[in-house]
Amino acid sequence: MELLLDEEGQGLRTIHSAGSMPEFFSDIDRHFARLMQQLSGSQSGEIMAASALVSRYTRQGHICIDLNAYAGRSLPEGDLSSPALTCPPLQEWRSILAASPVVGSPGEYKPMILDAESRLYLWRYWNYEWQLARALLGMGRQETPCDISSIRESMPRFFPGPEDRGRVDWQKVAVLVALKGCLSIITGGPGTGKTTVVSRALAMLLRQNPKLKVALAAPTGKAAQRLEESLGKTFQLLDTKSGQGSADSFRASTIHRLLGMVPGRARAMFSRTNPLPYDVVVVDEASMTPLSLIARLVGALKPGTRLILVGDRNQLASVEPGHVLGDICDTGSGRGYSEKTCALVREAVGYELPAAQAKGVTDCIVELKDTYRFGDDSGIRKLGEAVRAGDTALCLDMVRQSDFPDVFVRDVRGEGSLSSLLSPSVIEGYYPYLQPSGLEERFTRFGQFRVLCGLREGPFGVVTVNRLIERVLSDKGLIRPDREFYPGRPVLITANDYGLRLFNGDIGIILRDDEEGDLKCFFQGPGGQVRRISCLRLPEHETAYAMTVHKSQGSEFDKVVLLLPQKDSPVLTRELVYTGITRARERLDLWASPEIFSAAVQRRTERTSGLYDLLMEHE
């Protein structure tokens, strides 16, 4: 057997001979379980089972395991012991674990932590979660002085246009929340104006203090670049002259780079003992940020720093453990705001918000609900909303009818080879990009179209589809893929290289260098800046005609072909389908059978954690 990374690098999976079923536990789970059994000085099967389970769950993206899920159940025979091991009832299991020297209570330093409920953690992830919850609660309570008269005067200037007195403009509410305290969480789907809110909040803050130090960050290089470009465009529409600052005064980077994290070095440059020198930190695409990274970032903020988390809570979670944005936003789901916040909004913009006893960080969360990118008749919008709501019946009706001008649905079963089916869309989508033109125009054209796959491996996986696309383009005479690096090949960086300043998610295009005559990989930076990197120096990368939906997060394209496999897979979830659909701006081609599409919409990404409870424990 062989150990490899799973579909999106979430952990190790065991590869078996043909026809065999994948084992419930991987080798690393079993090794950890045996180590915990040895350190406990006991032959207890209950300790071994709990250890293997918490290891397995962490690999799958969970922060912990709820022992209730396995209490009284038998584990698969032969995976840990033979005969099959049966987990004891919950209270008995808790007692055995609590008496073990390898299991501690919250606050203790032991390999595993058992909380007051039934959650068992690896110590590292319990510590990340506890530190993050404590920091967020502290920041959520920390308010800053608000000049209501100045805000009221500025609002018409930053939000021009007629006021609809019959509805709440949640963009204005989000700006006020960002101004009133040290923590704000802005969530919403594509086109709801998240970047607009951030730009206006920063403009108001810079107007009050032109010397304010601002940092923009995102989990990937591509997302950071998009944040900087989007913010720059919206900032240009604002009057930020007369010493009020401008978009040129700050740049975006990955969170890793912001913290000064270097591979092979345990400690980052910036931490609790050496905090970041910024007054405001904005994190975009927060849904993609794992618990470990966001906990380290929050821990590195100096007292009084404003943190603005921005993202779509309904998108895919990080491939690493945690679903932080979703957990935080769940604390505010369906709840109102404190009377203090309601009074501020009432006085500043005249809105009446739903009032409630605010708990945790609920006063810091604003969900933007109105989309400005799509019209009322947009199929992309309506299908995305139906998927987000989990309305399977409506989704199937829309897929079967497919009567929207911007959505085309195709069931490719039995229609012929995938290569021949892809050919018209691929040629139409990539022909303009492969024609001679300036570099900036090349990048613009390449960003107009993309094939997105639900899986990495298999007949409909991104590896196979990239090969098929190369074959289609080669047969048409548009490329000559007779070697690894050829003119026109797009590449996606999959590993950070701090020396080359290339980061996971960066897109490059291989072209012949007019100055030196040899092939180089060109990367477009902020403001149209171009960098040339020798192909032989590129870090880990892959061909990028087709991408997984995971890798497409933080990007948008005019036209998208979303390709789901013909066989169901646990990887296909509501969040994956929603993310894939909402990458399209103008046209979506959804290639999926109704059965696979329906199964994916019904399957939600569930990640076990205690962050929600920790945030809701305190008023």
HELIX and SHEET records of a PDB file:
HELIX    1   1 ASP A   27  SER A   40  1                                  14    
HELIX    2   2 GLY A   45  ARG A   59  1                                  15    
HELIX    3   3 LEU A   67  ALA A   69  5                                   3    
HELIX    4   4 LEU A   90  ALA A   98  1                                   9    
HELIX    5   5 TRP A  123  ARG A  141  1                                  19    
HELIX    6   6 ILE A  148  PHE A  158  1                                  11    
HELIX    7   7 TRP A  170  LYS A  180  1                                  11    
HELIX    8   8 LYS A  194  GLN A  208  1                                  15    
HELIX    9   9 GLY A  221  GLN A  236  1                                  16    
HELIX   10  10 ALA A  247  SER A  249  5                                   3    
HELIX   11  11 ILE A  255  LEU A  259  1                                   5    
HELIX   12  12 ALA A  286  MET A  288  5                                   3    
HELIX   13  13 LEU A  291  GLY A  299  1                                   9    
HELIX   14  14 VAL A  324  ASP A  330  1                                   7    
HELIX   15  15 GLU A  339  VAL A  349  1                                  11    
HELIX   16  16 THR A  362  CYS A  364  5                                   3    
HELIX   17  17 GLY A  379  ALA A  389  1                                  11    
HELIX   18  18 THR A  392  GLN A  401  1                                  10    
HELIX   19  19 LEU A  418  TYR A  430  1                                  13    
HELIX   20  20 LEU A  439  PHE A  446  1                                   8    
HELIX   21  21 VAL A  462  ASP A  475  1                                  14    
HELIX   22  22 PRO A  526  GLY A  528  5                                   3    
HELIX   23  23 CYS A  535  ARG A  537  5                                   3    
HELIX   24  24 VAL A  549  SER A  552  1                                   4    
HELIX   25  25 ARG A  574  ILE A  581  1                                   8    
HELIX   26  26 PRO A  594  GLN A  602  1                                   9    
HELIX   27  27 LEU A  611  MET A  616  1                                   6    
SHEET    1   A 2 GLU A   2  LEU A   5  0                                        
SHEET    2   A 2 LEU A  12  ILE A  15 -1                                        
SHEET    1   B 4 CYS A  64  ASP A  66  0                                        
SHEET    2   B 4 ARG A 119  LEU A 122 -1                                        
SHEET    3   B 4 MET A 112  LEU A 114 -1                                        
SHEET    4   B 4 VAL A 103  GLY A 104  1                                        
SHEET    1   C 6 ALA A 252  THR A 254  0                                        
SHEET    2   C 6 VAL A 214  ALA A 218  1                                        
SHEET    3   C 6 VAL A 280  VAL A 283  1                                        
SHEET    4   C 6 ARG A 306  GLY A 311  1                                        
SHEET    5   C 6 LEU A 183  GLY A 188  1                                        
SHEET    6   C 6 ILE A 365  LEU A 368  1                                        
SHEET    1   D 5 VAL A 407  ARG A 410  0                                        
SHEET    2   D 5 ALA A 584  TRP A 591  1                                        
SHEET    3   D 5 PHE A 557  LEU A 563  1                                        
SHEET    4   D 5 PHE A 449  CYS A 453  1                                        
SHEET    5   D 5 ALA A 546  THR A 548  1                                        
SHEET    1   E 5 VAL A 530  SER A 534  0                                        
SHEET    2   E 5 LEU A 519  GLN A 524 -1                                        
SHEET    3   E 5 ILE A 507  ARG A 512 -1                                        
SHEET    4   E 5 PRO A 490  ILE A 493 -1                                        
SHEET    5   E 5 HIS A 541  THR A 543 -1                                        
END                                                                             
